[in-house]
Amino acid sequence: MLCLKSLTDSQFLSVSLTEEYITLGKVGKAKGLQGHFFVELYYEASEFFSYADCVYIGDHLQPYSILSVKFEKDRWLLALEGINNRNLAQALVNQTIYYPRKDLPETSNDEVYVHDLIGLNVVDQDDNILGRVQGLIESKAHEILSIIDSETNKEWLCPFHEQYIEAVDLDKKVICLKNWEELRAI
């Protein structure tokens, strides 16, 4: 069974990726005078902050060491080295926060990171291209792939479940579906 190494707690995940970095979220509003700010993360921060010691902010990927992290009022409050007053924190508001792919924990053979699914082609068992994954929707039962149809350019949904997922091949950048006829009937 293929499992997702889920980092997300958002209802819909659609992240822009580069070869070397993943997009974590963006800098939210500043809090207080010490340079702390809230973070709007696309990923489950409790897991992320257990191993991350540095983030990269902005288009120039400026590195910042993480000094402290605190969960406050359903949001994460972050303090970074070098951001020691409110003005510096406010200058970062709405800038994108990145993290190096190489620094993510390894996945087991039957796991993939959610963000690695974004952009993959979706094919049937005859290798016909059905669409491309544009995002993920979380549900209580399991994640649901949001796919843009290759012919109609319309969105359709596919549960990320072994009943419908034959295989995920990250090297070939493809997700192979099974029971495609059942999915069309839904």
N, C-alpha and C positions, 0 to 999 in steps of 0.2 A: 504494500500500500504506500502510495506517495503522500507525504505530509508536507504541509507548508510550514516553514520557519517564519511564523507570523510576527512581524514587528509592529503592525499597525493597530491602532485603536480608532481610526477614523472610519466613518461609514463608507466612504468611497475613496479609494486610493488611486491616484494617477500622478506619478512622479516623473519629473524629467531626469534622465540619467546621462552620465557621461561614461566613458570607458573606465575612468579611474575613481570617480566619486558618485555617491548617491545623494539625492536631495533629501534632507531630513525634515525641513520645514522652514519657518521664517522667524525672524526676530519680532517679538511683540513689543508692547509698550514698556517704557522704563518704570521702575518702582523705586522710590526713595532717592536719596542723594549719593549713595555709594556705588552707583553704576550697575545695579542689578536690573534685570529685565525679564519679562515673561517670554516664553517660547511657545510658538504654535507648531508642534511637532506632528509629522505625518506618521510617526512610528511610536510603538509602545515604549515609553521612556524608561519605565522601571527596569526593563531588560537592557536597554541601550546604555543607560547611565551606570550600569554595573561594570561595564568594561571600557567605556570611552573616557579618555582623559584630555582630549583635544577635539575641537571642531574647527571648521573652516567657514568663513563668512564672506559673502559678497562675490561679485564676478571675478575678483582677483584672487580668490581663495586664500584670504588672509588667515593664517593659523592663530588660534587662541587656546591656551590651556584652560581647562575647566577648574575653577577654584572651589565652587560649591554649587550644589543642586538641592532644591527644596520644592516639595509639592505643596502648593498653596492655592486654596479656592479652586480646585479642579484644574489647575494649570501648573506648569513647571516654571520655577523661578531660577534663573541662572546667573552666576557671577563668573566672569572671565578675567584672566590675568591681563592687565593693561587697560581694562575698562573700569576705572575707579571713580567716576563721577557721572551724574545724571546726563550731562551734555554729551559725553562720549557714548553712553547707552542710547540716547535719543538719536544720535547720528546713525546708528545701526538699524533702527526700526524699519521693518518691511524688507530687509535684506535677507537673501536666501542663506540657509545654513546647510553645509555639506559635511560629509564624512567619507574617508577613503574606503573603497570597497575592500582593499587588501587587509584592512584592520578589522573587518567583521569576523565574528567567530565562524569557524568551519561548520558546514552542515554535514549531516550523515548522508549516506548514499540514497536514502529514500526521502530526503528533505530538499526543499528549494526555498530561497527567500522570495517573499511576495514580490518585491521590486524586480526580481529577475524575470517575472512573467510578463511584465509590461513590455509591449512591442513585439512579443513572439507571434509568429504566424500560427493559425489554427487550421489543422487539416483533418480530413476524414481518413478512414482506414485505407482508402485508395490514393492517398496523398493529394487529393484535390484541396486547394486552398479555399477555406471558408471565410476567413477574416483575419483580423489582427487584434490582439488583446490591448485595450486602451486603459483598462483599470480594473479594480476589484471592489466588490461590494461585500461588506461583512454582514453575515446573518448569524443567528444563534446556532443554526445547524452546521453551517460551513460557509466558506467563502464562495462568492459567485463571480465568475469572469464576466466582465463587460467587454463585448467584442464588436468591432465595427465590421460589418459584412463587406466582403471584397467586391461584390457585384452591385449591391444597392446603396452602399455607404451608410446603412442604417444600423443602429445598435441592436444587438440581441444578447441574451444572457445564457450562461451555461454554468451549472453548479460545478464547483471544483471538488468533485467527488469521484471515487473509483468506479462508480456506476457509469460515468461518462468519460472519464479521462483514461485513455489507454496508456499514454506515456508523455513525459516531458523531456525533451532533448535540448538542453541549453546550448550545447555545441552547435547543433543545427538550427537553433533558435525556432523551435517548433513544438506545439502541443498537438498530439494526435488524439482525436476523439473516437469513442466507440459508442454504440447504440445511438447513432446520429438520428436515425428515424424516430426514436422516442423523443429526442430533444425537439425536433421539428414539430411534433404533435403538441408540445406543451404550450 
